Amino acid sequence: MKITALTENTAFNDNISAEHGLSLYIETEKHNILFDMGQTSLFAENAKKLGIDLTKVDIAVLSHGHYDHGGGLGKFLEINKTAPIYINRYAFGDYYNGTEKYIGLDKSLQNEKRIVFVDEVLEIDNKLCLYSCNSKIQNHYLGSFGLNMKCGGVFMPDEFKHEQYLLINEKGKSVLISGCSHKGVMDITEWFEPDVLVGGFHYSKLELDEKLKEYALTLASHKTTYYTCHCTGTAQFEFMKKYMPQLSYLSCGESIVLLCV
Protein backbone atom coordinates (compact mmCIF):
# COMPACT_ATOMS: atom_id res chain seq x y z
CA MET A 1 0.00 0.00 0.00
CA LYS A 2 1.27 3.43 -0.94
CA ILE A 3 -0.10 6.73 0.36
CA THR A 4 0.86 10.08 -1.17
CA ALA A 5 -0.11 13.47 0.25
CA LEU A 6 -1.40 15.64 -2.61
CA THR A 7 -2.40 18.51 -0.31
CA GLU A 8 -1.21 19.27 3.21
CA ASN A 9 -0.18 22.32 5.23
CA THR A 10 3.54 21.78 4.65
CA ALA A 11 5.49 20.91 1.47
CA PHE A 12 7.99 18.07 1.20
CA ASN A 13 10.13 20.03 -1.29
CA ASP A 14 10.16 23.29 -3.28
CA ASN A 15 8.57 21.69 -6.36
CA ILE A 16 5.30 21.09 -4.52
CA SER A 17 2.92 23.75 -3.22
CA ALA A 18 1.12 23.47 0.12
CA GLU A 19 -2.14 24.83 1.50
CA HIS A 20 -4.20 24.47 4.65
CA GLY A 21 -6.08 21.30 3.82
CA LEU A 22 -5.70 17.61 3.11
CA SER A 23 -5.84 15.27 0.14
CA LEU A 24 -4.39 11.74 0.06
CA TYR A 25 -3.91 9.39 -2.87
CA ILE A 26 -4.00 5.78 -1.71
CA GLU A 27 -2.91 2.82 -3.84
CA THR A 28 -4.01 -0.57 -2.52
CA GLU A 29 -3.94 -4.01 -4.09
CA LYS A 30 -7.39 -3.45 -5.64
CA HIS A 31 -8.03 0.29 -5.71
CA ASN A 32 -6.78 3.78 -6.46
CA ILE A 33 -8.45 5.94 -3.81
CA LEU A 34 -8.66 9.69 -3.45
CA PHE A 35 -9.30 10.58 0.18
CA ASP A 36 -10.28 14.26 0.49
CA MET A 37 -9.63 16.95 -2.12
CA GLY A 38 -8.08 19.84 -0.24
CA GLN A 39 -9.24 23.44 -0.22
CA THR A 40 -8.75 24.27 -3.91
CA SER A 41 -7.65 22.61 -7.16
CA LEU A 42 -4.10 22.38 -5.77
CA PHE A 43 -4.46 18.64 -5.16
CA ALA A 44 -4.86 18.13 -8.92
CA GLU A 45 -1.89 20.37 -9.75
CA ASN A 46 0.34 18.49 -7.33
CA ALA A 47 -0.92 15.14 -8.60
CA LYS A 48 0.18 16.11 -12.11
CA LYS A 49 3.63 17.12 -10.84
CA LEU A 50 3.92 13.78 -9.05
CA GLY A 51 2.87 11.75 -12.09
CA ILE A 52 -0.43 10.64 -10.55
CA ASP A 53 -3.32 10.26 -12.99
CA LEU A 54 -6.53 11.19 -11.17
CA THR A 55 -8.65 9.80 -14.01
CA LYS A 56 -7.54 6.37 -12.73
CA VAL A 57 -9.11 6.95 -9.30
CA ASP A 58 -11.87 4.37 -8.90
CA ILE A 59 -13.10 5.40 -5.42
CA ALA A 60 -13.21 8.83 -3.78
CA VAL A 61 -13.99 9.53 -0.13
CA LEU A 62 -14.71 12.82 1.61
CA SER A 63 -13.89 12.64 5.31
CA HIS A 64 -16.20 15.46 6.45
CA GLY A 65 -18.04 18.57 5.37
CA HIS A 66 -15.34 21.26 5.68
CA TYR A 67 -13.95 23.35 2.82
CA ASP A 68 -10.30 22.44 3.44
CA HIS A 69 -11.12 18.78 2.70
CA GLY A 70 -13.90 19.15 0.13
CA GLY A 71 -13.13 22.45 -1.59
CA GLY A 72 -11.67 20.55 -4.54
CA LEU A 73 -14.75 18.36 -5.02
CA GLY A 74 -15.93 20.27 -8.09
CA LYS A 75 -12.47 19.99 -9.66
CA PHE A 76 -12.38 16.24 -9.07
CA LEU A 77 -15.79 15.87 -10.74
CA GLU A 78 -14.35 17.66 -13.79
CA ILE A 79 -11.24 15.48 -13.95
CA ASN A 80 -12.67 12.08 -13.13
CA LYS A 81 -15.95 11.01 -14.77
CA THR A 82 -16.49 7.57 -13.25
CA ALA A 83 -15.48 7.20 -9.59
CA PRO A 84 -18.22 7.14 -6.95
CA ILE A 85 -17.68 9.69 -4.19
CA TYR A 86 -18.59 8.53 -0.69
CA ILE A 87 -19.78 11.37 1.53
CA ASN A 88 -21.44 11.34 4.93
CA ARG A 89 -25.16 12.05 4.96
CA TYR A 90 -24.64 15.23 7.02
CA ALA A 91 -21.67 16.64 5.07
CA PHE A 92 -23.60 19.37 3.25
CA GLY A 93 -24.81 21.00 6.46
CA ASP A 94 -24.15 24.56 7.65
CA TYR A 95 -20.71 24.55 9.28
CA TYR A 96 -18.88 27.60 10.60
CA ASN A 97 -15.69 28.69 12.28
CA GLY A 98 -17.23 30.85 14.98
CA THR A 99 -20.40 32.48 13.64
CA GLU A 100 -19.06 34.54 10.74
CA LYS A 101 -16.94 32.26 8.57
CA TYR A 102 -18.76 29.55 6.61
CA ILE A 103 -16.44 26.57 6.27
CA GLY A 104 -18.84 24.08 4.69
CA LEU A 105 -19.03 22.58 1.21
CA ASP A 106 -20.39 23.99 -2.02
CA LYS A 107 -24.05 23.05 -1.69
CA SER A 108 -24.60 23.21 -5.46
CA LEU A 109 -22.71 19.89 -5.70
CA GLN A 110 -24.89 17.86 -3.33
CA ASN A 111 -27.16 16.51 -6.08
CA GLU A 112 -24.32 15.13 -8.20
CA LYS A 113 -25.31 11.63 -9.32
CA ARG A 114 -21.99 10.03 -8.41
CA ILE A 115 -22.22 11.00 -4.76
CA VAL A 116 -23.04 8.06 -2.49
CA PHE A 117 -24.34 9.24 0.86
CA VAL A 118 -23.14 7.22 3.84
CA ASP A 119 -24.88 6.70 7.16
CA GLU A 120 -23.28 4.93 10.13
CA VAL A 121 -21.45 2.12 8.32
CA LEU A 122 -20.92 1.27 4.67
CA GLU A 123 -18.94 -1.73 3.47
CA ILE A 124 -17.59 -0.83 0.04
CA ASP A 125 -16.06 -4.26 -0.48
CA ASN A 126 -14.26 -6.89 1.60
CA LYS A 127 -11.21 -4.60 1.94
CA LEU A 128 -12.79 -1.17 2.46
CA CYS A 129 -15.35 0.05 4.99
CA LEU A 130 -16.55 3.50 6.06
CA TYR A 131 -17.54 4.30 9.64
CA SER A 132 -19.09 7.44 11.11
CA CYS A 133 -19.03 6.26 14.76
CA ASN A 134 -21.86 8.62 15.74
CA SER A 135 -23.19 6.13 18.28
CA LYS A 136 -19.81 5.49 19.92
CA ILE A 137 -19.00 6.66 23.45
CA GLN A 138 -16.37 9.41 23.57
CA ASN A 139 -14.13 9.13 26.63
CA HIS A 140 -11.53 11.73 25.59
CA TYR A 141 -13.56 14.38 23.77
CA LEU A 142 -11.84 17.80 23.81
CA GLY A 143 -14.65 19.98 22.43
CA SER A 144 -15.26 21.65 19.09
CA PHE A 145 -12.48 24.29 19.30
CA GLY A 146 -14.86 27.03 18.15
CA LEU A 147 -16.23 25.07 15.20
CA ASN A 148 -20.00 25.36 14.99
CA MET A 149 -23.01 24.08 13.12
CA LYS A 150 -26.08 26.15 12.36
CA CYS A 151 -29.42 24.46 12.95
CA GLY A 152 -32.70 26.33 12.53
CA GLY A 153 -30.83 29.62 12.51
CA VAL A 154 -29.11 28.83 15.83
CA PHE A 155 -25.37 28.27 16.22
CA MET A 156 -24.20 25.42 18.43
CA PRO A 157 -20.95 23.47 18.85
CA ASP A 158 -20.40 21.09 15.96
CA GLU A 159 -21.10 17.47 16.91
CA PHE A 160 -19.16 16.28 13.83
CA LYS A 161 -21.83 13.83 12.77
CA HIS A 162 -20.61 14.55 9.23
CA GLU A 163 -17.20 12.95 9.84
CA GLN A 164 -16.34 9.43 8.66
CA TYR A 165 -13.27 7.20 8.62
CA LEU A 166 -11.98 4.76 6.01
CA LEU A 167 -10.76 1.40 7.29
CA ILE A 168 -8.59 -0.55 4.86
CA ASN A 169 -7.85 -4.21 5.53
CA GLU A 170 -5.05 -5.78 3.56
CA LYS A 171 -2.88 -8.83 4.19
CA GLY A 172 -4.18 -9.25 7.70
CA LYS A 173 -3.42 -5.67 8.74
CA SER A 174 -5.68 -2.64 9.24
CA VAL A 175 -5.03 0.94 8.13
CA LEU A 176 -7.39 3.68 9.28
CA ILE A 177 -7.55 6.94 7.31
CA SER A 178 -8.95 9.96 9.17
CA GLY A 179 -9.23 13.51 7.86
CA CYS A 180 -9.18 15.56 11.07
CA SER A 181 -10.23 13.16 13.85
CA HIS A 182 -12.70 15.75 15.18
CA LYS A 183 -14.37 13.12 17.34
CA GLY A 184 -11.05 12.69 19.16
CA VAL A 185 -8.04 10.75 17.95
CA MET A 186 -7.61 8.99 21.30
CA ASP A 187 -11.17 7.68 21.13
CA ILE A 188 -10.85 6.81 17.44
CA THR A 189 -7.72 4.80 18.16
CA GLU A 190 -9.50 2.95 20.97
CA TRP A 191 -12.54 2.21 18.81
CA PHE A 192 -10.56 0.68 15.95
CA GLU A 193 -7.13 -0.32 17.38
CA PRO A 194 -5.68 -0.10 13.84
CA ASP A 195 -2.18 -1.25 12.94
CA VAL A 196 -1.68 2.12 11.20
CA LEU A 197 -3.54 5.43 11.54
CA VAL A 198 -3.03 8.17 8.95
CA GLY A 199 -4.54 11.64 9.39
CA GLY A 200 -4.80 14.85 11.35
CA PHE A 201 -5.21 14.88 15.14
CA HIS A 202 -6.82 18.35 15.43
CA TYR A 203 -4.32 19.37 18.10
CA SER A 204 -2.93 22.54 16.50
CA LYS A 205 -4.63 24.84 19.03
CA LEU A 206 -3.33 22.96 22.06
CA GLU A 207 -0.53 24.21 24.29
CA LEU A 208 2.74 22.28 24.47
CA ASP A 209 2.18 21.25 28.06
CA GLU A 210 1.58 18.33 30.40
CA LYS A 211 -1.90 17.80 28.99
CA LEU A 212 -0.56 17.27 25.46
CA LYS A 213 2.12 14.99 26.92
CA GLU A 214 -0.65 12.95 28.53
CA TYR A 215 -2.46 12.67 25.18
CA ALA A 216 0.76 11.60 23.46
CA LEU A 217 1.41 8.92 26.06
CA THR A 218 -2.18 7.67 25.72
CA LEU A 219 -1.74 7.30 21.96
CA ALA A 220 1.69 5.73 22.41
CA SER A 221 0.20 3.03 24.65
CA HIS A 222 -1.52 1.47 21.63
CA LYS A 223 0.05 -0.89 19.10
CA THR A 224 -0.75 1.64 16.36
CA THR A 225 1.82 3.31 14.13
CA TYR A 226 0.80 6.93 13.36
CA TYR A 227 1.38 9.14 10.33
CA THR A 228 -0.03 12.54 11.12
CA CYS A 229 -0.44 15.80 9.21
CA HIS A 230 -2.59 18.90 8.58
CA CYS A 231 -4.51 19.95 11.72
CA THR A 232 -2.13 18.30 14.20
CA GLY A 233 0.23 21.27 14.04
CA THR A 234 3.96 21.01 13.38
CA ALA A 235 4.93 22.31 16.84
CA GLN A 236 2.51 19.86 18.46
CA PHE A 237 3.93 17.05 16.32
CA GLU A 238 7.50 17.83 17.39
CA PHE A 239 6.41 17.92 21.03
CA MET A 240 4.47 14.65 20.83
CA LYS A 241 7.24 12.89 18.92
CA LYS A 242 9.36 12.95 22.09
CA TYR A 243 6.83 10.62 23.71
CA MET A 244 5.68 8.70 20.64
CA PRO A 245 8.47 6.86 18.80
CA GLN A 246 5.84 5.42 16.44
CA LEU A 247 4.75 8.90 15.25
CA SER A 248 5.80 10.35 11.85
CA TYR A 249 4.72 13.36 9.78
CA LEU A 250 3.38 13.20 6.22
CA SER A 251 3.97 16.37 4.18
CA CYS A 252 2.54 17.39 0.82
CA GLY A 253 4.38 15.62 -2.00
CA GLU A 254 5.64 12.87 0.30
CA SER A 255 4.75 9.18 -0.04
CA ILE A 256 4.79 6.39 2.50
CA VAL A 257 4.91 2.72 1.63
CA LEU A 258 3.39 0.55 4.32
CA LEU A 259 5.55 -2.53 3.97
CA CYS A 260 3.80 -4.20 6.89
CA VAL A 261 0.65 -4.53 4.79
N, C-alpha and C positions, 0 to 999 in steps of 0.2 A: 504494500500500500504506500502510495506517495501523496503527500499533501503539500500544496504550494500556496503561499499567501499572495493573492492578486491585489488586495488592498489591505492596508493596516496603517497604524499611526506613524510607524517608523519605516525607513527604507533600508534594505539590505546593502545596497550600493548606489552610486550616483546615477546609474542608468535607469533606475526605477523611481517613480514618483510615489509619494505617500499622501494619505489624507486621513482625517478622523473617520474611521469606519472599518468594516471588515468584509472580506470576500475570500473564500478558500476554494481551490480546485482540488478535488479528491479523486485519485485514480485507484480503484479497487480491482479485484480479479474480474468482476463482471460489469462494472459501471464507471462512467466518467461523470462525476457529480459536481455541480456548482452549489456551494453552500454560502448564501448571502451574496449581495451584489454591490456592497459599498454605498457611498453617498452619491456618487456621480457615475459617469461613464469611464472613470479611471481604471476600473477593474478590467475593462475590455482593452484599453490601451496597453496596460501592463501585460495582459495575456498575450497580446500580439508580440510585444518585445521579448517575451519568454518562450515564444514558439508554441503557445497553447491555442488550439483551435476550438473556440467555444461553440462552433456548429456541431461538434462531436459530443457535446454534453447531452446525456440521455436522461438525467434527472436533475432538477433544481430544487433547492430547499431554501425557504426564508425562515430564519430563526425566530424573528418577532417583528412587530409592526413599527419599527423606528426607521427614520430616514437614512441613518448612517449604515444600515444593513440592507435596506430595500430601495434606496434612492436610484439604484441602477436597474431596477426591474424593467422599466420601459425599454432601456437599451438592450437588455438581454432578449426581450421579446422581438426586437428588431433583428438581432443577430441570429438567434436560434429559433427555428420555426416548428420544432417537433417535441422538445422535452416538456413533460408535465412539470408544473411548479407547485410544490407542496407548501401551503401556507395555513397557519392556524386560523380557525374560524373567527377569532376576535381581532385579527391583525389589522383590519382596516378601520379600527375604532379611532376615537379622538384622543390623541396622546400629546402631552405637553411637557416641556421643561419649565417648571413654574406654572404661571398662568398666561404668559404672553407668547411664548415661542412654541408654535406647533411643530412637533417632531415626528408626526405620523407619516403614513404612506400617501402616495398619489391615489386618491379615491377613484379617479377616472379609470383605473386599471382593474378594479375589483370584479368586473364582469367578463374579464378575459376568459375565453373558453378553456384554455390550457391550465388554468388554476384549479388545483384540487384542494378543497378546504378540509382541514384536519381537525378532529375533535380531540379526545383524550389520548387515544392510541391508534396508530395506523401502521400495519405491517405492509411494507412495500413489496418485499419478497423475503425469502428465507435468510437473507443476509442483512437487510436494512429494515429498521423500524423507527417510527417517530413517536415521541412521548411528550405530552404537555405537563403531566404531573400536577394538575390543578387540584387533585384530591389528596395529595400527599401532605403529611404533617411536616411543618418547617420548624426545626429545633434551633436553627442558627440564623434566623432571618434578621437582617440588619436595617430594614426599612427601604423606602423608595428613593432616598437621596434627592428629594425635590422633584422627582418625576411624577407627573400626574395624569389622570384620565378624566375626561369630561363626560359626565352622564346626566342627561336631562338638564343641561345648562349649568350643572354644579361640578366644580373641581374637587377631586379627592385623590389620595395617594394611589398610584397605579398598583394594581394587584398582579400585574404581569400574567394574566390569563392567556395573553396572546403569544407567550414564549413557548417554544418547543425545542426538543433535543433529538439529534440523530444518533442512533446507536447502530454501529457497524460491527457485525460478527464475521470474523474471517480466520480460518485455520485455528479454531479453538480459542481465539482471543477476542476481546471486546474493546472497541474504540468509540468513545463518546465525543460528539462534536457539539459544542455549545457556543452560541453567539456572544452573549454577555453574562450569562448565569445570574440574571436578575433575581431569581428565586433563592439564590444563595449557593455558592459553589461548594460550601461544606456540606450542605444538605444534599445537593445534587450528587456529590461523590458518595455519600452514604446510601442514597437511594439505588445507585447503579453499581457501585464498586467496580468501575471499569479498569481494564489493564492500562489504558491510556485515555487521558482527557485532554482535548484540544479546544481552547477558546479563552475568552476574556473572563476575568473574575469580578469585574465591577468594583475594584478596590481603589481606583485612582484618587478618590476624595478622602481616603483614610490617612490618618497621621502615621508616621513611622515610629510606633510606640509599642508598649507591652501588649496592647490589644491585638495589633497586627501580628506580633510574634506568636501570640496564642493561636491565631487563625492559621498561621503557617505551620505550626507544630501539629495542629489538628489535621490539616491536609497531609502533612508528612507521615502521619500515623497509618495511612492507608497504603495498600500495595500499588496504588496508581502512579504512573509516570505522567507528568503534566507538561504540556506545551502551551504557554499562555501568550497573550497578546492584547492589543487594542485597549479596552477599558480597565485593564489591571493597573496600568501606570508603570512607567519605566523605573521610577524611584522606588515604588512599592515592590516591583519585581526584584530589584537589586537587594532590597532589605530582606524580602522573604527567602531569597536564594540562600542566604546564610543559614537558614534553618531547614531548607528543603533541597537536599542534594539531587532529588529527582525532578527538579523544576528547570525548564529551559524556556527561552523566548523565541517566538516565531515572527520575524519581520517581513515586511512586504518585499516580494521578490525572492524570498528564501523558500527552500523545499526541505521537507523531512521525509526520510524513508524509514518506515516502521518495520525493521527487519524481524522483529518478534512476531509479526503477523504475516 
